[in-house]
Amino acid sequence: MKRPTDRRTVLITAAAAAVAAAAVPVAAQSPHIRGEVTFAGGAVIPKGDLEIYLEDHAAQDKTQRRAAATRLKSDGGAKAIAFSLAPPVSPAASQTLRIVARLERADGWLLARGSTEVEAGSAVQVTLNTVMY
């Protein structure tokens, strides 16, 4: 004869399922940091070279501060430019990473800069602000 399922059995089963789900490593998430760069006020991003890099403020050595970088071209017609960066694989990488975006003209003159903190599991939004000299 089969015993009827009681509340205690249901709760134990639910708790075991929750622990098992939490113990499984999250392998389905992409390791890349994805986001987009926009210009202040929703304006069109000017023509130039866009350098986007991951900066670790906790790094003691200035050469180790830039963990990952990518360069993109702005044709002067887009309001947003999407990017993707591979996060650092170093176990020493801090949890306070910052994405920095710099827009430069072809002659190297800095036009705009923006930065934001990286939040795990969410898309990054970097807003470029005009640089004043």
Helices and strands as residue ranges (DSSP letters): H 7-23, E 33-39, G 40-42, E 48-56, G 62-64, E 66-74, E 80-85, E 97-104, E 110-117, E 124-130
